[in-house]
Amino acid sequence: MSDFDSNPFADPEVNSPFRDPAVTQVTRQTQPALNDYNPFGDGSKPGALVGATPAVLPTSQPAVMQPTEEPPPYTAQGSGGYGTQGPSASAAAAQADLLRRQEELEKKAAELDRREREMQTQPGAVKKNNWPPLPTQCPVGPCFYQDIPVEIPVEFQKTVRMLYYMWMFHAVTLFLNLLGCLAWFCVNTARGIDFGMAILWFLLFTPCSFVCWFRPVYKAFRSDSSFNFFLFFFIFFCQFVVHVMQSIGIPGWGNCGWIASLEALNHSIGVGIILMLLAAFFTGSAVLSVVMLKKVHSLYRQTGASFEKAQQEFATGVMSNRTVQNAAATAATSAARNTFTPN
């Protein structure tokens, strides 16, 4: 039992496993090389490993990254062989378009600023009438001042322009109706009354339509006037009824409508075709009247106008009118004199 109780590592010279001849032989061969190895030296040069044969280290190659996808195609531009990418060219074109639009908007804004400054510099000056655009040699001058980009808010300018173009179409249609009735009178002398009525329609309805419904709607959008809105609705609806009657073309009323065109076909096919085209113009005017009436009514509801505001504007306008004031003052003076004057 004494052999088991003794320490087996007490005698290092006898029991140490590192004293084995096989182990000591290997450590003698590798110890100098490990002690003198320089990790920062070049292994291919002598002296890198001092006192030992340099070991052959595995050579390593530099890492090379391979592209995972092909570069985008290039489009040739110019004769020099230079090119730009397709998406970049489209982006450049879009940017150029945006710059062009921005320049146009800046020009329009500068023009509006100029007009606004002109109006502010002359607050008390009366605006010079510019419609109708008559030549300076004409003895009759313009009667109204009209400038849609300046006086009408931006959100209503398109609607006012459409109404103005519609009035122009109505005036041209009335003039062509006069020529159509003249042609009808040439092939049928019994239609002289229609030619006379066509002249009356053109001379009367062209200026009256401008004054009675276009100017009210122009003023309504310019100053948000409820009274002018109601005036426009009433007169424009009456004109729609007139357009329907003109498209029907009752003989003797001076309108080249459908009935008149069918009657003219019995005397001349060419004149009948002309009258059919004019009947189509009158029908188109009636359809456009319905469309614009609905459009203006929808905008009228958005502006907050009402019948009560129209009544207030009418009362205020009547009482502020100089002619009405003079008439009221004269009537009051006469009544006072009659009261205090003895019989």
C-alpha positions in Angstrom: 0.0 0.0 0.0 3.0 2.2 0.5 3.6 2.2 -3.2 0.1 3.6 -3.9 0.3 6.3 -1.3 3.6 7.8 -2.6 3.4 10.7 -5.0 4.2 9.5 -8.5 5.4 13.0 -9.6 7.7 13.5 -6.6 10.8 12.5 -8.6 10.8 14.6 -11.8 13.8 12.9 -13.3 12.2 9.4 -13.1 8.4 9.9 -13.5 8.0 13.1 -15.6 6.4 12.3 -19.0 8.3 15.2 -20.5 11.6 13.3 -19.9 10.7 10.7 -22.4 13.5 10.4 -25.0 11.0 10.7 -27.9 9.5 14.0 -26.6 12.9 15.5 -25.8 14.2 14.8 -29.3 11.3 16.6 -30.9 11.5 19.6 -28.7 15.2 20.0 -29.4 14.5 20.2 -33.2 11.6 22.7 -33.1 12.5 24.9 -30.1 15.1 27.0 -31.9 12.9 27.5 -34.9 9.9 28.7 -32.8 12.0 31.0 -30.6 13.7 32.7 -33.6 10.8 32.9 -36.0 9.9 36.4 -37.1 6.3 36.7 -38.1 6.9 40.1 -39.9 9.8 38.8 -42.1 9.8 37.4 -45.6 9.8 33.6 -45.5 11.5 33.4 -48.9 14.6 35.3 -47.7 17.4 33.7 -45.6 17.4 34.7 -42.1 13.7 34.7 -41.6 14.2 31.6 -39.5 17.4 31.9 -37.5 19.2 28.7 -36.6 16.7 26.4 -38.4 15.7 25.4 -41.9 13.0 27.7 -43.1 9.6 26.0 -43.3 7.7 26.0 -46.5 4.5 28.1 -46.0 1.5 27.7 -48.2 1.1 30.5 -50.7 -2.1 32.5 -50.8 -3.7 34.3 -53.7 -5.4 37.8 -53.4 -9.2 37.8 -53.2 -10.9 38.8 -56.5 -14.5 39.9 -56.4 -16.6 38.7 -59.4 -19.5 40.9 -60.6 -22.9 39.4 -59.9 -24.7 41.1 -62.7 -23.9 42.8 -66.0 -23.6 46.7 -66.1 -26.6 48.5 -67.7 -26.4 49.1 -71.5 -25.0 52.3 -72.8 -26.5 54.3 -75.5 -24.3 56.0 -78.0 -24.5 59.8 -78.1 -22.7 62.0 -80.6 -19.8 61.1 -82.9 -17.1 61.0 -80.3 -18.1 57.6 -79.0 -19.3 58.8 -75.6 -22.5 57.5 -74.2 -24.9 57.8 -71.3 -27.1 55.2 -69.6 -30.7 54.8 -70.8 -32.4 55.6 -67.4 -30.1 58.6 -66.9 -31.1 60.0 -70.3 -34.8 59.7 -69.5 -34.3 61.4 -66.1 -32.4 64.2 -67.8 -35.2 64.7 -70.3 -37.8 64.8 -67.5 -35.7 67.3 -65.6 -35.4 69.5 -68.6 -39.2 69.4 -69.1 -39.7 70.4 -65.4 -37.3 73.3 -65.8 -39.1 74.5 -68.9 -42.5 74.4 -67.2 -41.0 76.2 -64.2 -39.7 78.9 -66.5 -43.2 79.3 -68.0 -44.8 79.5 -64.6 -42.3 82.1 -63.5 -43.0 84.2 -66.6 -46.7 84.1 -66.0 -46.2 84.9 -62.3 -44.0 87.9 -63.3 -46.7 89.1 -65.7 -49.4 88.9 -63.0 -47.1 90.7 -60.6 -46.5 93.5 -63.1 -50.3 93.9 -63.7 -51.0 93.9 -60.0 -48.3 96.6 -59.4 -49.8 98.7 -62.2 -53.2 98.4 -60.5 -51.8 99.2 -57.1 -49.9 102.2 -58.3 -53.1 103.7 -59.7 -55.7 102.9 -57.1 -58.0 105.8 -58.0 -57.6 105.6 -61.7 -60.5 104.5 -63.8 -59.8 101.3 -65.8 -59.8 102.0 -69.5 -62.4 100.0 -71.5 -60.9 97.4 -73.8 -64.0 95.5 -75.1 -65.0 95.2 -77.9 -61.5 95.6 -79.3 -62.2 98.3 -81.9 -59.6 100.1 -83.9 -58.5 103.6 -82.9 -60.0 105.1 -86.1 -63.4 103.8 -85.2 -65.7 106.7 -84.0 -67.2 104.3 -81.4 -65.0 103.2 -78.5 -65.0 100.1 -76.3 -67.8 99.8 -73.8 -66.5 97.4 -71.2 -63.3 96.6 -69.4 -62.6 92.8 -69.5 -59.4 91.0 -68.4 -60.0 87.5 -67.3 -56.5 86.7 -66.0 -56.5 89.8 -63.8 -60.1 90.1 -62.6 -61.2 86.5 -62.3 -59.8 84.1 -59.6 -57.7 81.3 -61.0 -60.1 78.5 -60.1 -62.9 80.2 -62.2 -60.9 81.4 -65.2 -61.4 78.3 -67.3 -65.2 78.4 -66.8 -65.4 82.1 -67.7 -63.4 81.5 -70.8 -65.6 78.6 -71.9 -68.7 80.9 -71.4 -67.0 83.6 -73.5 -66.2 81.1 -76.3 -69.8 79.9 -76.1 -71.0 83.4 -76.6 -68.7 83.8 -79.6 -70.1 80.5 -81.0 -73.6 81.8 -80.5 -72.8 85.0 -82.4 -71.2 83.2 -85.3 -74.2 80.8 -85.5 -76.6 83.7 -85.7 -74.5 85.3 -88.5 -74.5 82.0 -90.4 -78.2 81.7 -89.8 -78.6 85.0 -91.6 -76.7 83.8 -94.6 -78.7 80.5 -94.6 -82.0 82.4 -94.6 -80.7 84.5 -97.5 -79.9 81.4 -99.5 -83.3 80.0 -98.6 -84.9 83.3 -99.8 -83.0 83.0 -103.1 -84.5 79.6 -103.9 -87.9 80.4 -102.5 -89.1 84.0 -102.6 -91.9 83.2 -100.1 -89.3 83.0 -97.3 -88.5 86.8 -97.3 -90.0 87.1 -93.8 -87.5 84.5 -92.5 -84.6 86.5 -94.0 -85.9 89.7 -92.2 -86.3 87.9 -88.9 -82.8 86.4 -89.2 -81.4 90.0 -89.5 -83.4 90.9 -86.4 -82.1 87.9 -84.5 -78.5 88.7 -85.3 -78.6 92.4 -84.6 -80.6 92.1 -81.4 -79.5 88.8 -79.8 -75.8 89.2 -80.3 -75.3 92.2 -78.1 -78.1 91.4 -75.7 -76.7 87.9 -75.0 -73.3 89.5 -74.1 -74.9 92.2 -71.9 -77.6 90.1 -70.3 -75.9 86.8 -69.4 -72.2 87.0 -70.0 -71.5 90.2 -68.2 -73.6 89.1 -65.1 -71.7 85.8 -64.9 -68.4 87.6 -65.4 -69.3 90.0 -62.5 -70.5 87.1 -60.4 -67.2 85.2 -60.5 -65.2 88.5 -60.2 -66.8 89.7 -57.0 -68.8 86.6 -55.8 -72.1 88.4 -56.4 -75.2 86.3 -55.6 -77.4 88.8 -57.4 -75.5 88.4 -60.7 -75.5 84.6 -60.3 -79.4 84.7 -60.1 -79.6 87.1 -63.0 -77.4 84.8 -65.1 -79.4 81.7 -64.2 -82.7 83.4 -65.2 -81.5 84.9 -68.5 -79.4 81.9 -69.5 -82.3 79.5 -69.0 -84.4 81.7 -71.3 -81.7 81.6 -73.9 -81.7 77.8 -73.7 -85.4 77.8 -74.5 -84.6 80.1 -77.5 -81.9 77.7 -78.7 -84.4 74.8 -78.6 -86.9 76.9 -80.7 -84.1 77.8 -83.1 -83.1 74.2 -83.5 -86.7 73.2 -84.3 -86.8 75.8 -87.0 -90.5 76.8 -87.3 -91.0 78.5 -90.7 -91.6 82.2 -90.5 -89.5 82.6 -87.3 -86.2 83.3 -89.1 -84.4 80.1 -87.9 -82.7 77.5 -90.0 -83.8 74.6 -87.9 -84.7 71.0 -88.8 -88.2 71.7 -90.0 -87.0 74.6 -92.2 -84.2 72.4 -93.6 -86.6 69.6 -94.6 -88.8 72.2 -96.3 -85.9 73.7 -98.1 -84.9 70.2 -99.5 -88.1 70.4 -101.7 -86.7 73.4 -103.6 -82.9 72.9 -103.5 -80.8 70.0 -102.0 -77.8 72.2 -101.5 -79.7 74.8 -99.6 -81.4 72.1 -97.6 -78.0 70.6 -96.6 -76.8 74.1 -95.5 -79.8 74.5 -93.4 -79.3 71.1 -91.8 -75.8 72.1 -90.8 -77.2 75.3 -89.2 -79.8 73.2 -87.4 -77.0 71.1 -86.0 -75.2 74.3 -84.8 -78.4 75.4 -83.0 -78.8 71.9 -81.4 -75.2 72.0 -80.3 -75.8 75.5 -78.7 -78.7 74.1 -76.8 -76.7 71.1 -75.5 -73.8 73.4 -74.5 -76.2 75.7 -72.7 -77.4 72.8 -70.5 -73.8 71.7 -69.7 -72.6 75.2 -68.8 -75.7 75.9 -66.8 -75.1 72.8 -64.6 -71.4 73.7 -64.3 -72.0 77.3 -63.2 -74.7 76.1 -60.8 -72.2 73.6 -59.1 -69.6 76.4 -58.8 -72.3 78.7 -57.4 -73.1 76.3 -54.6 -69.3 76.1 -53.8 -69.0 79.9 -53.4 -71.5 80.2 -50.6 -73.9 82.4 -52.5 -77.6 82.4 -51.5 -80.9 84.1 -52.2 -80.7 86.2 -49.1 -77.3 87.6 -50.1 -78.8 88.4 -53.5 -81.6 90.3 -51.9 -79.2 92.3 -49.8 -77.0 93.1 -52.7 -80.0 94.2 -54.7 -81.2 96.5 -51.9 -77.7 97.9 -51.4 -77.2 98.4 -55.1 -80.5 100.2 -55.5 -80.0 102.4 -52.5 -76.4 103.3 -53.6 -77.5 104.2 -57.1 -77.2 108.0 -57.7 -80.2 108.1 -60.0 -82.4 106.2 -57.4 -81.2 108.5 -54.7 -82.0 111.6 -56.7 -85.4 110.3 -57.6 -86.1 109.4 -53.9 -85.0 112.8 -52.7 -87.2 114.5 -55.3 -90.2 112.4 -54.4 -89.7 113.1 -50.7 -89.3 116.9 -51.3 -92.5 117.0 -53.3 -94.4 115.0 -50.7 -93.2 117.4 -48.0 -94.2 120.4 -50.0 -97.6 119.0 -50.7 -98.1 118.2 -47.0 -97.2 121.7 -45.7 -98.7 123.7 -48.5 -102.3 124.8 -47.8 -105.0 123.9 -50.4 
